[in-house]
Amino acid sequence: MPFVEHSSYMPPRLLKNGHMQSLYSIVLRAKAQVSYQRERFDTPDGDFLDLDWSLVGSPDVLAIVCHGLVGDSKQPYMLGMVKALNRRGISALAWNQRGCGGEPNKKPFSYHCGSTEDLHLVTESVARSGRFRTIVLIGFSMGGNVVLKYVGEQGKQLNPRVAGAVAFSTPCDLTECAPKASAGKKHCLFSMVYARPEATHFVKGT
């Protein structure tokens, strides 16, 4: 992956701080109104995934959208992306990773930044159905890491219906990111806010 050392991007004046950029959409951004149709997808290991569909327009293109850590399909950034896609006549599948759909999963297996198995299951299931000619993968934060890792792992074996992948705010260097996200004065005092147990509920908007 190419690394862009210098970028022409200029953030809004009030959002130059990284923490403000992280919290803005959670605190101030209104949730977009999206109508989901939920599907319970059974996995080969006896567990399940909750898939939230938003079908519009022609069945030519589907975007599979992957949420970030402690997120779900109802996060403001997920709803905003799905609504933006729908406005352009593109259907979306916002899938919830294990344990994120509002109901505990059956197996002790959860998800993590390197877990691409479930994304593969979802993508292949959609491709085999033949309902969509073109599939695009979209991931946010940790979900972006999963999307990029999956595409890289598949390489030339990637399903030909997958035409592209997009990732936002992706923690590409997990070794560097993990300490900064943990509590402690060594890296960032504000990290303690993210590490507090109640922060999980705050981030999820519950």
N, C-alpha and C positions, 0 to 999 in steps of 0.2 A: 504494500500500500504506500503510495507516495506521501511524503510528509511536507506540508506547506508551512515553511518557516515564517514567511511574511504574507499577511493577508490584507486586502484592502477593506475588509469588513469593519464597520464602525458601529458599535452598539449605541442604542439611545442613551442620552446623557445620564438618565437616572438608573440605567441598568449596566453601568460599567463594572460594577462589582459582581464577582461570580456568584456570591450568595443571593444577591438580588435577582439575578437571572434564573437561579434555581427555584426560588420561592415565588416569583411573580405569578406564574400561571396557576399555582396552587391557591394563592391568597386572593388575587385580584381578577383572574380570568374567569369569566362566566362559562359555565358548562354548556356546550352546544347540545341542542336537542336532536337526538338520534334514536330511531326506532330499531331495536335489535330483535332478531329472531334467534332464540337459543337452541343449540343442538348439543346433545350429550354424545360425545365421540368416545367409543370404547377403544382402549389401547390393547395391544396384544398381550401385555403382562397382567391383564385383569383389572386395570385401573381405568380412569376416564379423564377426558379433557372437556371443558365447556367452551364451545365455539359460539360466538355472537356474530350473526350475519346481518348485513345491511345491503339488501339487493335493490338496485335501481337500473334504469336504462337497459341497454342491450347486454347480453351475456358474454360479450367478447372479452372483457378484461376484468380481472379480479385482483385486488390488492390484499395480501395477507399481512396484517399489522400485528406486531409483537411489542408488548408493553415492557416496561423496565422493572427493576427490583422493587418488591413489595407493591407492585402496581396491579392493574387489571384493565379490563376492556372499558371501564367507566371513568377512567382518569381523564381530566380535562384535555390533555394533549392527545389522547387516543380518540376521544369524541370529536375534537377539533379536526384531526386528520381525516377521520371517517366522513365527517360532514363535508369537508373540502373535496374529498374524492367523489362523494355522491353528487355534489353540485356540478361536477364535470361528467356526470353520467357513468361513473366508475363504481362498481360494487366493491364492498369491503368485507373481509372476514377478520374480525378482531378476536383473536383466540387468547384464552386465559391459561397461563401455565399452571402446572399442578399445584393445587391448594389455593389458587387465586380466584376461583370462580364463585366463591361464597359458600362453598361446602367442602369439608375436609375430604381429602382423597383416601382411597382404600389402602394404598401402599405407602411404606415409609419413604420411598424415593421422592425427592423434591426436585428443584431446578437450581441451576447455577449458570454462571457466565459461559461455561464451556459445554453446557448440555444442549446438543443439537438434535437429539433423537426424536423429540416430540415435534419439533418444527419439520423434520423430515417426514414424519407420519402424516401430519396435516397437509403438507405440500403435495406429497405423493397421492394422498386420498383425493384431493381436489383435482389433480391432474388426471387421475384414472377415471374420474367421473365424467370427463369430457364436456362438462358444462361450460368451461371457459377456455377460449383459445389461447389467451395470454395471461400469465400470472406475474405479479410484481411483489417482491418481498420488501417490507418496510419495518424498521426496528428503531426503538427509542432507548437510549442509554444502554443498560445491560441487554435489552432486547436487540439493540443494534449490534452489540458484540456477538450475540448468538447468530444473527442473520449473516454477518460477514464471515464468521467462522464456518458456518454451514456451507456458504457458497464456495469458500476456499477448500473445504474438505471434499466437496463433491467434484470440483474441477470440471473436467470434460464429461463426467457422469451426471452433472446437474440436469434435471429434467428439461427437455427442450422447450417446454411450455413456459418455463421461467425466463422472462425476457430481461429482467434487471433487478437490482437490489439497492435500497437506499437506507442509510443509517444516520441517526441524529444523536449528537452528544454522546458519542460512543467512548467508553473507557478502554481504549485499545491496549494501553499498557497497565495491566491490572496490578503488577508489582508496584508501580509508582502510585496508582490511584488508591489502593487499599489503605495504606497508612494515613493518607490525608483524609479519608472518610471515617477513620476511627477516632475515638476520643483521646484527648491528651494535649498538653501544652506544646509538645515537641513539634507538632505539625500545624495545628490550627485550633485556637480556642473555640471557634465556632463549630468545630467538628463535634464537640460534645453535645450540641443541640441535635444534630442528626443521629447521634448514637443513643440518645435516651429512648427507652421503650415506648413512651407515648408518642415519639416522633413518627413511628410507623403508622399510627392511626391518623396523624396529622397529614402525612404525605399522601395517604390513601383517601383523605377527605371524608373520613368516617367520624 
